[in-house]
């Protein structure tokens, strides 16, 4: 069986073979799977008996790629070409697991990832475990009984493959996944984070969420993040209802959730602009879109919403973001994100209990910024739930979007008519908390339409200062 190679991939393989200096090198894994399916390959894994790190260095020098060591024990290194760009490629160079190529392939995770191509011949795919037949049948099978227990992260990789390639699987796969994931806590938070975000990047999020539940990943994430033993779970929002909420959020993101069924979607005129915002990498290349999906998952499995003690007050945004940071080693910007989104989610539940005015919306965005838009989306996804985590008014969620995109200068971020230095001169007072309080009161009066000029702002400040002197 010949592998269909595009010219760019062929040139890369020929270069690696040339730089190997007579040592036999094999392409293995996902690149072969994707090329067989006619998909572009972006990740290339190369294995050989020895010399993998020197080969990686040689390839890095020739192609001007970034390089770093992955595993000194397995002599593993990674080269990234065009990092951060549309045509980014990741090349991994590793020595055999075992004594030879076949032993290496048998120690991999799934048969569709256990095929190899000898770069010396490029003539035929080496396929000892029947990966090609499984790929043609669109099914996923383990390479062996210990394939998953060797590395629990292979469960997340399996979820990504099943969802991304629409693969079938047997009951023994489910059983093996549920056993292996129990060891997730032994894996570094950094590795869990990276593999989890690859799952969240799969377009079919509804399928991903269902598999995270079926294979026991949600329970282990709950234990890993919040320290709650899954064995002690009570009936939270019904599991099927949780999955429905997560799927509904995905549908809203993809524009499939229309005004029908009583859930008003955000203003379509500004929807494209917001989609661009969601695709912004916040930190480490991780996008707001995927951070929001993770935030939704973690809010739904948070112990604050256990059925035996449902109390939203137990969801503390500072603690929530810190727990995520410790479990998944996210950065400071991402901590700020999770704090804002969870805080905005709770605030919207409060606002839904009355009819908010412009000042409420101003204070909402002052506290949560544009991340409050994600809070509104999470709330929208709860509106149709039979057992919602909290009660939300969908019209208020819609107004959040309308205000952000149409009332920036009037409500979200009114222009500053005075600054601290000017107030200090006009009031003959030094810097301090009072100046900051006055500046904020002036902005709130602007939102209410009661102050429109610098002169009016100064007059308000003087009157306020004299009244409280």
N, C-alpha and C positions, 0 to 999 in steps of 0.2 A: 504494500500500500504506500503510494507516494503522497507526501504532504504538499498541499498547494501553498507555495510561498510567493508572497508579493516581492517585488524587486528590492524594497527597502529592507525587509527582513532577511532576504537572501544575502544582501551585501553585509549586513551585520554578522550573520553566521559565518560567512567567509572570512571576515576580519578576525573574529574570535578564533577560528581554526588556524589562521595564519600566525596569530600572536601566541598560540599555545605551544609553538616550537616543537612539534612532533608528539606532544602528549595528547592522547585521545580525550576528546571532550564531547559531552552529550548535552543536547537541549532536552529538558524534561518538563513535565507539569502543564500548567495552565496555558502556556503559549501554544503548545501542540493542540490542546483542546479547542482553543479559540480559532486557530488557523483552520482546523478541520471544519469548523462551523462557518467559515468565511467571515469571521469577526476580526477586527484589527487587534493584534497582540501588542500590549504595552508592557507586560512583565515577562521577562525572559530569565529562566532559571537554568544555570549550567552546572553540571557535576563532572568530576573527574577523580581519579584515584589520588592525585597529589598535585600541588602547585596552584591551587585555586586562588590564593591571595596574590601571588606574583602575577597571575594572568589578569586578575581584576585590576591591578595597578597598571599593567601594560595597556589594557583597554581604556582605562581612565585617561592615561596620558595621550593616547592616540585620538580619542574622541572628546577630550577636554571635559570630562565628566567629573562630578563630585563623588568622592569615595569615602567609605568608612567601614570599619570592621564590625561584623554582626556577632560572630561567635568564634573565639580563639580556639575552642576545643575542636570544632568541626572545620576550622580553617575557612570560615565563611566571611565574605565581603560583599558589599553592595555598591554598585555604580549607578548614579542617577544622571541621565542625559536630559538637558533642557529643563531643569527643575522649575516647577511652577508654571510651565508653559503648556499650551494645548497639546503639543507633541511630546510631552514628557515620557521617557521610558525608564524602567527600573530593571537593572541587570543584576542578578544574584549569582555569585560564584561560590560553590561549596564542594567539599570532598564527599565521597560516598558515605552513606549510612550503611555500614556493613563492608564486606570484602570486595564486592563487585557491583556492577550496575543492577543486576537482577535483584540482589538483596536490597539494594537501595530502593528500587521501585516497590518491592513488597512491603517495605516499612513506611510507605506513604499513606495518605488518608483514604482517598477514594480512587477507584479504578480509572475514572476519566481523567485523573491527575497523575496516573502512573504509567504514562507512555513516554518514550524517549526517541531521540533522533541522533544518530551518529554523525557528527559534523564532518567526518572524513569521507562519508559517502553521500549523505543526504538522499539516499535511495529509498529507504524503507523505514517506516515507523516500527520501533521495537515495542511490542504490546503483549507481555506475558500474562496479563491478568484480564484481558478481554475488555479493555477500556473503550476501544472503538465500537464494539457491539453495544455496550451500555450507552454510549453517546448517541448512537443511531436509534436506540430504543428509548432515549430520553429518560434514563433511569440512573439512580445513584446507588452504588454498592461500595461497601468497605473493602479495602485491600486485604484485611485480615481481622481476626477477632480482637486484636489489641490496637487497632488503628487509631481509635479515638482516645483511649486511656493514656497513650503516649504523650498526648498534648490536648488538654480540654478545649483549647481554642479552635480545634478542628470542628467542634460542634458549631461554632459561629461561622466558620468557613463553609460548612455543609449547608447552613441556613441560607447563606449568600448564593451558593450554587443552585440549591433547589428553587429559590425565588427568582434569581436572575436568569436561569435557563429553563424554568418550568419543568423540573424533573419529577419523576415518580419515585416513590420510595416504599419499602416494605416495613412491616411492623417491627422487624428486628433492628432496623435503623433507628426507629423511635426509642426502643428499649436501650440500645447502646448509647444514644445521645443523652438520655436521661441519667444514665449511670455516669458517663464521663463528665458531664457538666458539674457534678458534685465536687469536682476538684478545682473548680474555677478559682477559688480563693488562694490556691497555690501558685497561680500565675501572676506575674507582675502587673500592676495597674496600668502601666503604659501599654503593654501588649494587649490587655483586655480592651482598653480604650480604642486602640488603633483598629482592631478587628471588628469591634462593635460599630465604629463609624463606617467601616466598609459595608456592613449590613445595612445601615441606615441610608447609605447612598444608593441602594437598589431602588429602582423606580416603583416597584410593586410593594409599597410599605405595608399594605394590609396583609399580604402574604407573609412578610417578614415578622410582623407582630404576632400572627397566629402561630408561626413556628417557634418564636421565642417562648410562647406560652406552652405549646405542645411538648417541646424538648426540655422544659424545666428551667430555661434561662432566666425568666422573670423572677422565679423564686430565688435563684442564686444571686441575681443582681440586688434583690431586696436584702439578702443576707450580707452581701459584700458592701453595699452602700449604707444601709441603715442598721446593720447588726441585728436584724430580726430573724430568728430561726424559722425557716419555711414550715417546719413541723408544727409551729404554733399558730399558723394562719387561721383566722376565722373567715367567715364568708364576707369578703369585702364586696364592693360593687361587683355583681356577678361577673365571672371571668369572661363570659361571652359578651356581656355588656361593655366591659373594659375594651375588649378587642373591637367591638363595634364603634366605640368612641375614637379609638386610634385610627381605624379605617376611615371614619368620617372626617377626621382631621386631614388625612391624606387626600381624600376626595376634594375637600375644600381647597387644599393647596393646588391640586391639579385642575381646579375650575369645574369639577364635575358636580359639586354641590350647588344647586341653583336655589333660587328664592322659594321654590316649591318646598313643601313639608314644613313651612313656617320658619326656616332658617335663612335670614337674609344674608347673602354673601357680601363681601366688601365691595365698595364702589368699583365697578368694572373699569371705569375710565382711568383709575389709578392702579389697577391690579397689576399691570405689567411693570410699573415702576416699583411696586412692592416686591414682585418676584425677583427683580434685579437686586434689591436690598437683601433678600434672603440668600442669594447666591454669593454674597460677599464673604470671603474667608475672614473669620474673626481672629483666630489664633491657630498656629500650627497647620494652616491650610484647611481647618475645619469650618464648614459653612454654617451660617445662622439657621438655614433650613434644617440641617441635620441635628444641630444643637436643640432646636425646638422639638423635633421628634423624640430625642432622648429625654428632654425635659417632660414631655407629655407622659412617656412611659414611667419615669421615676415618680411623678406626681401621683399617677394612678396606683402605684404599688407602695406608696408612702403609708406608714402605719397610722398616720392621722386619719385615714379614711377606712380603717378596719371597721367592720360592721358593729363590733361589740363596744366601740368607743369613738364613733365618728365625731371628731372635733377638729374643725379646720384650724383652730387656734394652735394645735400641735404642729402645724406646718409652719415652721419659723424660717423665713427666707434666708437669714444669715446662716443658720445651722444647716439648712438644706444645701446651700451652695458649698459650704465647707465640707459636708459629708461627701458630696460628689467629687470635690477636689482631692480629698484624701483617697477615695476609692479608685479614681480613674486618672489621677495626676493631671488634671486640667490646669490651665494657666489663669492668671489673675483676671484677664479680660473675660474669660469664660465664666469664672466665678461671679463676676459682676453681672453677666448675662443671666445666669440661672437665678441669682438673687432677684433681679428685676422682673423676670418673667413670672416667677412664682409669687412675688409680691403683688404684681399687677393682677394676677389671676384672683388672688384673695380680695384685692381692692374692688375689682369688678363685681364680685359677689356682694360686697357691701353696697356699692352704688346701685345695684339692681334692686335693693330694697326701698329705694325712693326715686324721685325724679331729679337727676343731677342737673346742675346748671353749668354755665361756662367756667365758673371758678373751680368746680369739681374736675372738669376736664383739664384745665390748666394745671392743677395740682397733681393730677394723675401723670401727665407727661413730665412735669418737673421732677417727679419721683422716679419714673421708669423710662423716660425718653422713648425712642423709637421701639425699644424692646417691648413696650406696652402693646404694640400691635400684635406681637406673638401671644401675649396674654389674652387678647381679644379673640384670636383664632382658637386657642385652647378652650376658651369659654363657649365659643360657637359650637364646637364639637360636642359639648356637654348638653346643649339645649334640647336635643332630641332624645337624650337618654331616658330610659324608664326609671333608672336609679342614678341620677346625676350626682357627681361628687358634691356639687354646690348648685344653688339655683341662680340662673343668669337671665337677664333680660336681653334678648337678641337685638332689640333696637338700640340699646346702649352700646353693644359691641359694634354695631354698624356705625354708630355715631363716633366711636373712637377712630375709625378709619377716615370718616368724613372730616373730622376735626383736624387730624394730622395732615391730610393732603390738601385741605382747602382753607384752613384757618391758622396757618403758621404764624403770621404776623399779628393776628388779632387775639388768638387764644393760646397757641402752643408756645410761642417764643416771641412775645411782643418786644419791639425795639426798646433799648434802654434810653430813657430820656435824660437821665442824670447818672453820674457815677459817684463813688465814694468820696473822691477828692472834692468834687463840687459841693456835695452836701456838707462836708467838714468845713469848707470856707463859709458857706451860707449860714450854717448854724453855729459857727465858732466853737467847734468841739473836735476832739481827737478821734482817732480810729477806734473801733470797738464793735461789740455785738449790736449796739443800738443802731449804728450806721447800716449794718447788714440787714437788720430787721426793717428799717425804714425803706431801704431799697426794694425789699421784697413786697412790702405793703404797697409801695407805689406801683409795682408791676401788677399786683392783683387789682388795684383800682383801674389800671389801664385795661385789663381784661373785661372789667365791668363797664367800661366806657366812660368812667367818671374823670379820668385824667387823659389828656390828649397832647399836651405840649410840655416843654421843659418848665415854662413859667408855672403851669398848674402843678407840676410835680414838686417844685420848690415850695410853692404856697402850701401844699398839702403837708410837706415835711415840716415846715415851720409851725403850722397849726398843731400837728401831732406832737412835735417836740415841746411846745409851750404847754399843751394840755397835760403832758405827762411829766413836766419838770417838777 
